[in-house]
Amino acid sequence: MTTDVRHAVAEAVAEELRRGGRDASWLSDRTGIAGAALRSKLAGESDFTVADLGDIAQALGISVARLTP
């Protein structure tokens, strides 16, 4: 991912968490993404994988399209 895309995806995930009243710890528990790895992804320091986005979307009850620019 380019840096701009990485940050856009991270912000979309963070926004959906806020919208649902959830936090990164909740998401980590539901998706199996390790807490440190998820925090790195949410900070835009590393990429979300396609599998991550699918797991996140399922946990939040949304479509993957809402997480991608």
C-alpha positions as CSV (number, residue, x, y, z in Angstrom):
1,M,0.0,0.0,0.0
2,T,1.1,3.5,-0.5
3,T,1.4,5.7,2.5
4,D,-1.7,7.7,1.6
5,V,-3.8,4.5,1.1
6,R,-2.4,3.0,4.3
7,H,-3.5,6.1,6.3
8,A,-6.9,6.3,4.6
9,V,-7.6,2.7,5.5
10,A,-6.4,3.2,9.0
11,E,-8.7,6.2,9.4
12,A,-11.7,4.3,8.0
13,V,-11.2,1.5,10.4
14,A,-10.8,3.9,13.3
15,E,-13.9,5.8,12.3
16,E,-16.0,2.6,12.1
17,L,-14.7,1.7,15.6
18,R,-15.8,5.1,16.9
19,R,-19.1,4.9,15.1
20,G,-19.7,1.5,16.8
21,G,-18.5,2.6,20.2
22,R,-15.7,0.0,20.0
23,D,-12.0,0.2,20.6
24,A,-8.8,-1.5,19.3
25,S,-8.8,-4.0,22.2
26,W,-12.3,-5.1,21.3
27,L,-11.4,-5.4,17.6
28,S,-8.2,-7.3,18.5
29,D,-10.3,-9.8,20.5
30,R,-12.8,-10.3,17.7
31,T,-10.4,-10.6,14.8
32,G,-7.4,-12.3,16.3
33,I,-5.1,-9.5,15.2
34,A,-2.5,-9.1,17.9
35,G,-2.9,-5.9,19.9
36,A,0.5,-4.5,19.0
37,A,0.1,-5.3,15.3
38,L,-3.4,-3.7,15.2
39,R,-2.1,-0.5,16.9
40,S,0.7,-0.3,14.3
41,K,-1.8,-0.7,11.5
42,L,-4.2,1.9,13.0
43,A,-1.3,4.3,13.4
44,G,-0.5,3.9,9.7
45,E,2.8,2.3,10.4
46,S,2.0,-1.0,8.7
47,D,-0.4,-2.4,6.1
48,F,-3.7,-4.1,6.7
49,T,-4.0,-7.3,4.8
50,V,-7.0,-8.3,2.7
51,A,-7.7,-11.0,5.3
52,D,-7.4,-8.3,8.1
53,L,-10.0,-6.1,6.3
54,G,-12.3,-9.1,5.8
55,D,-12.1,-10.0,9.5
56,I,-12.6,-6.4,10.6
57,A,-15.6,-5.9,8.4
58,Q,-17.2,-9.1,9.7
59,A,-16.5,-8.1,13.3
60,L,-18.1,-4.7,12.7
61,G,-20.9,-6.0,10.6
62,I,-20.1,-3.8,7.6
63,S,-18.8,-4.3,4.1
64,V,-15.1,-4.2,3.3
65,A,-15.9,-1.4,0.8
66,R,-16.5,0.9,3.8
67,L,-12.9,0.4,4.9
68,T,-11.2,1.1,1.5
69,P,-10.7,4.4,-0.4
